[in-house]
Structure formats: C-alpha cells, structure tokens
Amino acid sequence: MERLAKAALLVALTAALAGCLESARPLSPPGAVPRDAAVLGKWNCVPDPREKAEDRATLQVWAFDESQYYAEWTEGPNTTRYRAYGSRIGSTTLLNVLEMKIAREDAKWAFVRYRFEGDRLRIAVVKDDAVRGATEAAKLEDIRRRAANDALYQRFAVCTRPAG
C-alpha cells in the first residue's frame, strides 16, 4: 500500500515510486504527441504483479489540452496530482509524468508506458537500474534507444474501468 501511495500515472502515472528513474528533464517538450482519449476517465487500479488485495487506488485522467493530461492518483485519503504528456519513440509512446508539487525545483520527471489489454490498462515505469549511462543525458538517450524493450520497465499497476 505504501508503494502505491508514493506513486502514480499517470498519469502514471509515479515519480516517487521506488526504483523508477527520475530525471530533471523530460524526454521531449509537450505538443508533439496528441493525447490518447482512451486513457481519459476513471480507473480502479491494483499493483502489478498484485501484491495484496487491499492495495487499491483510483486513477482519474482528464484532458488538459490537445497533448497533455491532468491526472489524480487517490489511495485512501491521499491524492497525488500529476501533469503528463507523450513522447513518441519509434513505435512506443512514453508519458513524461511530473508530480505537481508546490516546490517545483525538486520535482522530477518519471517515464511511464501504458498498454491496453482488452479492457485493462497496464502501467509500467522506466526502472532506474535498467537504464545505462553515467549522466542524465546518457540515461535519457538510453531510454530513447531501448523504449520498445520490456526489460527497461517495472510493472506498476493494472487498472480497469469502474462497473456501472
């Protein structure tokens, strides 16, 4: 439960998730990738792989503009808010996710991949120990080079639409 409370999607959803890569810079500026209307709305999420039945969260994603999302990750009484937008790398779209904190100077970007499997939204984050490079620029280049490689990601959550 603590792990989910520290992170999000979106929206990814997830900059504070233990083990995820954090960067002072996004992969690209906003605007190059139109937002995906399929991720908008409310989602019920559990850890992936599922760790405990009580680890549940709600992800709510809204359109901010043509390319950006505003997302809220709520677990129990705690809500964390995020800004996110896509970067297209080959055939892969990664979301640049930034927690919306009051103190912006310490905010870090996380990188989230999402995939639809039927009615499920699977969320994964770029894991820190999978990225190669001694500098932040080298690490971002490694992500760009290997964006389609599953070994780059740590599973985060599986989400479904609420019934009704």
N, C-alpha and C positions, 0 to 999 in steps of 0.2 A: 504494500500500500504506500509506503514511504517513497518508493521509486517512482510510482505514478504521480504522486503529489508534487514531485520536483520537476516534472517534465510535461511536454505537450507536443501536439501537431501544430502539427497543425495543430498546423496547423498545426502536425505536427506536429506537431505538432511537436519543444523538447530540448531546449538549450542546456538545461541543468541536469539532464539525465546522465548518471554516472557512466563513464566510458564513451560518451559521444564526443566527437570532435567539436570544439568551439573555435570560432575564428572572429577576429576583429573586423573582417571583411566578408561580404557575400561573394558568391561565385560570379555574379553579374549584376548590373543595375536593373531595377524594375522596368517593366514595359515590353520586354522582348517576347514574352510568352503570355498569350491570353489565359485568363483563369479558366479552370475546368469547372463548369457548372455542376458536374456530377458529385463533387465533394461538398457542395453547399448544403446547409441544413444541419439537423441534429443527428448525432450518432451516439450510441451506447458502446463503450469500449471496455475491454478486459486485456490484461497483459498477454503478450505473445512471446514465448510459449506461456500458456496460462499457468500462473503460479498458485493463486488462491482464489477461491470462488468469491470472496468478499472484495477483492481488488477490482473495483468498478469505477468508471469515470464517465462523464458526459463530455463530448466534444461538440461544440456549436461553431459552425463556419458560415460567415457572411461575406458577400462581395463588398470590397471596399471601393474598388474602381475596376476598370477593364482588365487589369492584370494582377491586382493584389487582393489578398484575403485579410479579414479580421477574424481571429479565432479565440474562443474561450474554452479552456480545459477545466472542468469542475470535478473535484473529487471531494465528496462530503461537503463541508462548509467552505472549502478553499477553491478559489477560482484564479487561474493564471491567464493573462491575456497576451496574445501574440499578433504580430504582423508577419505575413508570409507572401512570397511570390515565387514564380517558377523561373528556373534557368534550364534551357534545353541543351543537352549534351548528347550529341548523336541521337539515338532513338530513346534516350532516357530524359525524363524531366525530374529535376530535383527541386524541392522547395527550399528556399532560403528562409529560415524561421528566426525571428528575433523576439525575445520576450519584451513586452512593453513595460519597462521599469521607469521609475521616476529619475533615477540616476543613470542616464544614458551612457556615460563614459565607461561603465563597467559591463554594459550589455554585450553579449556575444552572439554571433550567428551560429545556428546549428543547421544541418542539411538533412532533409527528410525525403525519403522516397515513399510513394504510396502506389498501391496496385489494387485493382478491383478483382475479386474472385467471386463471381456470382453476385450475391447481394452483400458481400463482406468487403470492407475496406481494410487492407493490411498496411500498417505503417511500420517503417524501418528507418533507423537513423544511421548516418555515417559514424562508424565507431573509430575512436581515436587510435587504438592500437593497430588498426588495419591500414592506416594512411602512412605513406612513406614520405620522408622529406625532413630536412633539418630546419627549414624556415617555413613560415606561414605561406609564403608564395609557392614554395615547392610542394607543400601539402595540398594547396588548392589545385595546383597543376596535376598532382597525382589523382585527385578526385575526378577532375575533368577527363583524364586518360582512362580511368577504370570505372566510370559511372555505371556501366552495364554489368559489372562483376558483382555477383551476390556476396562474395567474401568481404566486400567493403562495408557491409551493413550489419547492424544488430537489430534483430526483431524488437519491436516496441509494443505494438497493440493490434488487436483485431477489433474492428468496430462494425456494428450493424445498426440499421435504422430502427427506431422505437416502433413497437407494434401500434397499430391504430392509425 
